[in-house]
Amino acid sequence: MDKKELVNKISYLVSKKNRDQAYSIIRKFEKNNNYEMICASAQGFINVYHYRDALKILEKIKKEYSKNAEFCARYAIALFHSEKEDISLQWFKKAKEKGLEDLSEISNDFFSKSIDDWIKKAKFWGPIRVEENSYKED
């Protein structure tokens, strides 16, 4: 199964509330330390708006795979949509530094395809989130 098929399958399973099956697939990749496919699996969750689940998946491979541009972009998107826009900025910048300019290969049709667009969004929303969080702490 290639990455595109995997993303579609995970997206389908999660959208049909079959998360256990989706996680079963991911566990097989975890057993083999196949970080590329684990990372791609997270995109399946992102595509159906399960950002916090995607974040959990990506957190598991962060130490070993965070030098990968696709990881950085997926991690940034999951952070951004998990109310961590301020933190997402550094990850979008890392993805760009690693040469990723266009997200067409890793993103769905509903998201912007430009890393620069995401950086602009994170720069705008990040400070707002920091301010909002400071009010919550008080």
C-alpha positions in Angstrom: 0.0 0.0 0.0 1.4 3.4 -0.9 1.1 6.5 1.2 -1.8 8.0 -0.7 -3.8 4.7 -0.3 -2.9 4.6 3.4 -4.0 8.1 4.0 -7.3 7.5 2.2 -7.9 4.2 4.1 -7.1 5.8 7.5 -9.4 8.8 6.7 -12.2 6.4 5.7 -11.9 4.3 8.8 -11.8 7.3 11.1 -14.7 9.0 9.4 -16.7 5.7 9.8 -15.8 5.6 13.5 -13.5 2.6 13.0 -10.6 4.1 14.9 -9.6 0.7 16.3 -8.9 -0.6 12.8 -7.0 2.6 11.9 -4.8 2.2 15.0 -4.3 -1.4 14.2 -2.8 -0.5 10.9 -0.6 2.1 12.6 0.6 -0.4 15.2 2.0 -2.6 12.4 4.1 0.3 11.2 5.2 1.0 14.7 6.4 -2.6 15.1 8.6 -2.1 12.1 9.7 1.5 13.0 8.3 2.6 9.7 8.2 6.3 10.6 7.3 7.4 7.1 4.1 5.4 7.1 3.2 6.4 10.7 3.6 10.0 9.7 1.4 9.5 6.6 -1.2 7.7 8.8 -1.5 10.9 10.9 -2.5 12.7 7.7 -5.6 10.4 7.6 -6.7 11.8 10.9 -5.9 15.4 9.8 -8.0 14.9 6.7 -11.1 14.1 8.8 -10.4 16.9 11.4 -9.2 14.6 14.2 -6.2 16.9 14.9 -5.5 15.9 18.5 -5.4 12.2 17.5 -3.0 13.1 14.7 -0.9 15.0 17.2 -0.7 12.0 19.5 0.5 9.8 16.6 3.1 12.3 15.6 4.3 12.9 19.2 5.2 9.2 19.3 7.7 9.6 16.4 8.8 13.1 17.0 12.2 12.2 18.5 13.1 9.9 15.6 11.5 11.6 12.7 11.3 15.4 13.3 14.0 16.1 10.8 11.6 15.1 8.0 9.9 18.0 6.2 6.6 16.2 5.9 6.6 15.4 9.6 7.2 19.0 10.4 4.3 20.2 8.2 1.9 17.6 9.5 2.9 18.3 13.1 2.5 22.0 12.5 -1.0 21.6 11.0 -2.1 19.3 13.9 -0.7 21.9 16.4 -2.4 24.8 14.6 -5.8 23.1 14.6 -5.3 22.0 18.3 -5.3 25.6 19.5 -1.5 25.7 19.6 -1.0 28.1 16.7 1.9 29.8 18.5 3.9 26.6 18.6 2.9 25.6 15.1 4.9 28.5 13.6 8.3 27.1 14.5 7.3 23.8 12.8 6.0 25.4 9.7 9.3 27.3 9.5 11.2 24.0 10.0 9.3 22.4 7.1 10.2 25.3 4.9 13.8 25.2 5.9 13.9 21.6 4.9 12.7 22.5 1.4 8.9 21.9 1.6 7.2 24.8 -0.1 4.0 23.1 -1.4 1.8 20.8 0.6 -0.1 19.3 -2.3 1.4 15.9 -1.8 0.6 15.7 1.9 -2.6 17.7 2.4 -6.2 17.5 1.5 -8.1 19.8 -0.8 -9.5 21.9 2.0 -6.2 23.3 3.3 -3.9 25.8 1.8 -1.1 24.2 -0.2 1.5 26.9 0.5 3.9 26.8 3.5 4.1 30.5 3.3 0.3 30.8 3.7 0.5 28.6 6.8 3.4 30.7 8.3 1.3 33.9 7.8 -1.7 32.3 9.5 0.4 31.1 12.4 2.1 34.5 12.8 -1.4 36.1 12.9 -3.2 33.6 15.2 -0.2 32.6 17.4 -0.1 35.8 19.4 -3.9 35.8 19.8 -3.7 32.3 21.2 -0.9 33.2 23.6 -3.0 36.2 24.9 -6.1 34.0 25.2 -4.2 31.4 27.2 -2.8 34.0 29.5 -6.4 35.1 30.4 -7.3 31.4 31.1 -4.4 31.1 33.5 -5.5 34.1 35.5 
